[in-house]
Amino acid sequence: MKTSIILTAILFCLALTVHGQHDTLYFIKNKVIINKQSIKKADLDSAVFYRSVVAEPDENVFVDARDGNSYPIITIADQVWMGENLRYLPSVSGPGTLSDTDPKYYVYGYDGTDVAVAKALDYYSTYGVLYNWPAAVNACPSGWHIATDAEWTQLTNFAGGENAAGGKLKETGTVHWQAPNNGATDEYGFSALPTGFLKDNGTFMYVGQYGYWWTGTESGGNNTKAWRRYMLYNNTKLNKDETSSKKQGFTVRCIKD
């Protein structure tokens, strides 16, 4: 039975020489024969050659090797940020499981421990994961880290200060933000979303209205608190304050080391 032979050739030239009842395939690279193969003509219908194409990595996208999640990369002034909230989810807890010492991971609205189920939720793919502070500070992949209070301040100042920066960083429109989403222009591709948060009493709150992000910087007399940033649907501010507890669940933006 005659067969078709498919060969992969990268920068190869093909020479075909007929010798009686046999064909000889020569594989040539840089004018040097690197291989040859004798084939019976009676067994050959056709030879199809194609060139393997290896896609070049996209320099504007980061792929997290831990879970395959990909993130756009944006540059704002001299800072390099992920353009989406982190979705790293090695485990998941229900909102009633709180801790200010052990890492905890939450998906807004989900009360369970099945990672696959949590990842299938629209919230996970759109807004990312909510982390308590012990989880947040170690959540970013190698080569990246959770943005510190000083790095958020640098971003805020570049984007016009606390009263204006929120508008320049928020995603435009009302697909995710509640109307009126005042002043949203998303000038730098930061695309901040109204993530809501997990309160330290175990209640999910304010998705669609407020967006919350941890910083990697502790605060409080005994480092029992940490600095955070938040934005609102009805103004252009990028607010800074201390959290009441490291138990709370906020999202994370990673910045390049």
C-alpha positions as CSV (number, residue, x, y, z in Angstrom):
1,M,0.0,0.0,0.0
2,K,1.4,3.4,-1.0
3,T,1.9,6.0,1.7
4,S,2.5,9.7,1.9
5,I,5.6,10.8,3.8
6,I,5.5,14.1,5.8
7,L,8.9,15.6,6.6
8,T,9.7,18.6,8.8
9,A,12.3,20.8,7.3
10,I,13.7,23.9,8.8
11,L,15.9,25.9,6.4
12,F,16.5,22.7,4.4
13,C,16.8,22.4,0.7
14,L,15.7,19.2,-0.9
15,A,17.5,17.4,-3.7
16,L,15.8,14.4,-5.4
17,T,17.8,12.0,-7.5
18,V,16.3,9.0,-9.4
19,H,18.3,5.7,-9.4
20,G,16.3,3.0,-11.2
21,Q,13.5,2.0,-8.9
22,H,14.6,4.1,-6.0
23,D,14.5,7.8,-5.1
24,T,17.0,9.3,-2.8
25,L,16.1,12.2,-0.7
26,Y,19.0,14.5,0.3
27,F,18.7,16.9,3.2
28,I,21.0,19.9,2.7
29,K,21.7,22.7,5.1
30,N,24.2,25.5,4.3
31,K,25.2,23.5,1.2
32,V,26.2,20.5,3.3
33,I,24.3,17.1,3.0
34,I,23.3,16.3,6.6
35,N,21.1,13.3,5.8
36,K,19.8,11.2,3.0
37,Q,17.2,8.5,2.6
38,S,16.5,5.9,-0.1
39,I,12.9,5.3,-0.9
40,K,11.3,2.8,-3.2
41,K,9.3,4.6,-5.9
42,A,6.6,1.9,-5.7
43,D,6.0,2.8,-2.0
44,L,5.8,6.5,-2.5
45,D,2.8,8.5,-3.5
46,S,4.0,12.0,-2.6
47,A,6.4,13.8,-0.3
48,V,5.0,16.8,1.6
49,F,7.5,19.3,3.1
50,Y,6.6,21.9,5.6
51,R,8.5,24.4,7.7
52,S,8.1,24.3,11.5
53,V,7.3,27.8,12.9
54,V,8.1,28.5,16.5
55,A,6.3,31.5,17.8
56,E,8.5,34.1,19.4
57,P,7.6,34.9,23.0
58,D,5.5,38.1,23.3
59,E,7.5,40.6,25.2
60,N,4.3,42.4,26.3
61,V,2.8,39.3,28.0
62,F,4.1,37.5,31.1
63,V,3.1,33.8,31.5
64,D,3.2,32.5,35.1
65,A,4.9,29.1,34.9
66,R,3.2,28.0,38.1
67,D,-0.3,27.9,36.6
68,G,-0.1,29.1,33.0
69,N,-2.0,32.3,33.6
70,S,-0.9,35.1,31.3
71,Y,-0.8,38.8,32.1
72,P,-0.3,41.9,29.9
73,I,2.8,43.9,30.8
74,I,2.6,47.7,31.1
75,T,5.2,50.3,31.6
76,I,4.2,53.4,33.5
77,A,7.1,55.9,33.9
78,D,10.0,53.6,34.9
79,Q,7.8,51.0,36.6
80,V,6.8,47.7,34.9
81,W,3.5,46.3,36.2
82,M,1.2,43.4,35.4
83,G,-1.8,44.9,33.7
84,E,-4.2,42.6,35.6
85,N,-4.8,41.5,39.1
86,L,-3.0,38.3,40.1
87,R,-4.9,35.0,39.7
88,Y,-2.4,32.7,41.5
89,L,-4.6,30.3,43.5
90,P,-2.7,27.3,45.1
91,S,-5.6,26.7,47.5
92,V,-8.9,28.3,48.4
93,S,-10.8,28.9,51.6
94,G,-14.4,30.0,52.4
95,P,-14.9,33.5,53.8
96,G,-15.3,32.2,57.3
97,T,-11.8,30.8,57.4
98,L,-9.7,33.9,58.5
99,S,-6.2,34.3,59.6
100,D,-3.7,37.1,60.1
101,T,-0.7,34.7,60.2
102,D,-1.4,31.9,57.8
103,P,-1.7,32.4,54.1
104,K,-5.4,32.4,52.9
105,Y,-6.8,32.6,49.4
106,Y,-10.3,33.5,48.5
107,V,-12.5,34.0,45.4
108,Y,-15.3,36.5,45.9
109,G,-18.7,34.8,46.5
110,Y,-17.2,31.3,46.8
111,D,-17.6,29.4,50.1
112,G,-15.7,26.2,49.5
113,T,-12.3,24.6,49.1
114,D,-12.3,23.2,45.6
115,V,-9.8,25.1,43.5
116,A,-11.1,23.9,40.2
117,V,-14.6,25.1,41.1
118,A,-13.3,28.5,42.3
119,K,-11.3,29.0,39.1
120,A,-14.4,28.3,37.0
121,L,-16.1,31.4,38.4
122,D,-16.4,34.5,36.4
123,Y,-15.1,36.6,39.3
124,Y,-11.8,34.6,39.3
125,S,-11.0,35.2,35.6
126,T,-12.1,38.8,35.6
127,Y,-11.0,40.2,39.0
128,G,-8.4,37.8,40.3
129,V,-7.9,36.3,43.7
130,L,-8.5,37.9,47.1
131,Y,-5.5,37.3,49.5
132,N,-5.0,37.9,53.1
133,W,-1.8,39.8,53.8
134,P,0.4,36.8,54.7
135,A,-0.6,35.2,51.3
136,A,-0.3,38.5,49.4
137,V,3.3,39.2,50.2
138,N,4.5,35.9,48.7
139,A,2.0,35.5,45.9
140,C,3.8,37.1,43.0
141,P,6.0,34.8,40.7
142,S,9.8,34.9,40.5
143,G,11.1,38.1,39.1
144,W,8.0,40.1,40.4
145,H,6.8,41.2,43.8
146,I,3.8,42.8,45.4
147,A,4.0,46.6,44.9
148,T,5.1,48.3,48.1
149,D,3.5,51.4,49.6
150,A,6.4,53.5,48.2
151,E,5.9,52.0,44.7
152,W,2.1,52.7,44.8
153,T,3.0,56.3,45.9
154,Q,5.3,56.7,43.0
155,L,2.5,55.5,40.6
156,T,0.1,57.9,42.3
157,N,2.3,60.9,41.9
158,F,3.1,60.2,38.3
159,A,-0.7,59.8,37.5
160,G,-1.5,63.2,39.0
161,G,-1.7,62.7,42.7
162,E,-4.3,61.1,45.0
163,N,-7.2,63.2,43.7
164,A,-6.7,62.3,40.0
165,A,-4.8,59.0,39.8
166,G,-7.8,56.8,40.3
167,G,-9.5,58.2,37.2
168,K,-6.4,57.7,35.1
169,L,-6.0,54.1,36.3
170,K,-9.6,52.8,36.3
171,E,-11.0,50.7,33.5
172,T,-13.4,52.9,31.4
173,G,-17.2,52.3,31.1
174,T,-19.7,50.5,33.3
175,V,-19.3,46.9,32.2
176,H,-17.6,46.2,35.6
177,W,-17.7,49.5,37.4
178,Q,-21.1,50.7,38.7
179,A,-22.3,53.9,37.0
180,P,-21.2,56.7,36.8
181,N,-17.5,55.5,37.1
182,N,-16.5,59.1,37.3
183,G,-13.5,60.3,35.4
184,A,-12.2,56.9,34.3
185,T,-9.8,57.2,31.4
186,D,-7.4,54.2,31.8
187,E,-4.6,56.3,30.3
188,Y,-1.8,53.7,30.9
189,G,-3.6,50.4,30.5
190,F,-3.7,49.7,34.2
191,S,-7.4,48.8,33.9
192,A,-8.2,48.9,37.6
193,L,-11.4,47.0,38.4
194,P,-14.0,47.2,41.2
195,T,-12.9,44.0,43.0
196,G,-14.7,44.4,46.2
197,F,-13.0,42.7,49.3
198,L,-13.4,40.3,52.1
199,K,-14.1,42.0,55.4
200,D,-12.5,40.6,58.6
201,N,-15.9,39.4,59.7
202,G,-16.1,37.0,56.8
203,T,-18.3,39.1,54.5
204,F,-17.7,39.7,50.9
205,M,-18.5,43.4,50.1
206,Y,-18.6,46.1,47.4
207,V,-17.8,44.3,44.1
208,G,-18.7,46.7,41.3
209,Q,-18.2,49.7,43.5
210,Y,-14.7,49.6,45.1
211,G,-11.4,48.2,44.0
212,Y,-8.9,47.2,46.7
213,W,-5.2,46.3,46.5
214,W,-2.7,45.3,49.2
215,T,0.7,46.8,49.4
216,G,3.7,44.9,50.6
217,T,4.3,47.4,53.4
218,E,3.2,46.8,57.0
219,S,1.9,49.5,59.3
220,G,0.7,49.9,62.9
221,G,2.6,50.0,66.1
222,N,3.4,46.3,66.1
223,N,3.1,45.7,62.3
224,T,-0.4,44.3,62.9
225,K,-1.7,46.2,59.9
226,A,-0.7,47.0,56.4
227,W,-1.1,49.8,53.8
228,R,-3.7,49.4,51.1
229,R,-5.0,51.3,48.1
230,Y,-8.6,51.6,46.9
231,M,-10.6,53.3,44.2
232,L,-14.3,54.1,44.0
233,Y,-16.9,54.2,41.3
234,N,-18.1,57.7,42.0
235,N,-14.8,59.7,42.1
236,T,-11.3,59.8,40.6
237,K,-9.3,59.3,43.8
238,L,-6.6,56.7,44.5
239,N,-7.0,56.4,48.2
240,K,-4.4,55.2,50.7
241,D,-5.1,54.0,54.3
242,E,-4.2,51.4,56.8
243,T,-6.2,48.2,57.0
244,S,-8.0,47.3,60.2
245,S,-6.6,43.7,60.0
246,K,-4.3,41.6,57.9
247,K,-7.1,39.0,57.8
248,Q,-9.0,41.0,55.2
249,G,-9.0,39.8,51.6
250,F,-7.7,42.2,48.8
251,T,-6.3,41.8,45.4
252,V,-2.6,42.0,44.4
253,R,-0.8,43.8,41.6
254,C,2.7,42.6,40.9
255,I,5.5,44.9,39.8
256,K,8.7,43.8,38.2
257,D,11.8,43.4,40.4
